[in-house]
Amino acid sequence: MAIMPLQMLAGAAKEYSEEMDAKKQQAADILLAQQKYLMESGIAKLTAIKKGRKESEARIDKAVSFHFDRKAALALEMSGQLEGTLTRLTKLKEDPEKNISEQSVKKMSQAILENVPPEKLAQAMEYAIDSGAAEEVTAEKLINAIFSATTSEELGLVSQSVSDISGGEGLPSVGPFGLNLLSLTELGEERTQKARNLIEDRLKDSLGRTLTPNGYVFDEPTEANRIIEKALDYYVERRGDPLLQVDIADVTSEISQKLDSLIQQNINLNTIANDYDFSMNPSDFNPNPQPTGPQPTGPNNSTTTPSNQSDEQTINDNNLG
């Protein structure tokens, strides 16, 4: 009869042991599931970061194929404008009526680089060079940390690290550039003529004209056409500005307003045609500049003191010799 308690005790011990084993197995399964989740989510984040960097590198390479300077392309990537710029350039390239000017692309590259803080560009280049090796090290460290964790507390620390994964410092950001993508296309003779016609149409009333059965003629055709050509030169110059901050359509309005301002100052068309540059503010234009420096004197200069001799004496002097 004394053996019964021992059997019961042994049975209870076995049951307790099995229960503990089950709990340990359950804890191990939970730990393994957590490790698996952290590894998958962490690797997914790192993969997305790596994919983003590769896409960024591909965009920069494509920009270089359009003749952008690599540093300028990197700066556009920093500003978030590179993808949109490439989309526009691709459409322009596919348009048979438009040609992308290699020289204009290089001009835009130079303008971009002149507007990027050198320290940010250096930081971006360093990031681009070091990012590949950093990705591999980060992934390796992450996996080692996950499977080295043997307790919930240790795994909790790893979980926080996974949550903090965001690509590190990444590329430094710069403010957007006011890009004038129209400047990258060649104007061509046909489009130049259309621009001239548009400018003439805006200026014709200000320049003065007379209606005829066949249309109109300028009252001062030589001066009017000279002014139109100078206005066209200014239009083409502004159109080619890679960082133009206004719509190109506003340039014709600017030209018209400047001409009207000059005319309101009673400046004649001949003076405007010969001396005015549309890049100038009309209020800064001086139609009668004063000569500077010492003025020459002599028999052919108006400042020479008139002779007191009579006209008869002058004739007689000229007949001498």
Disulfide bonds with the S-S distance in Angstrom:
none
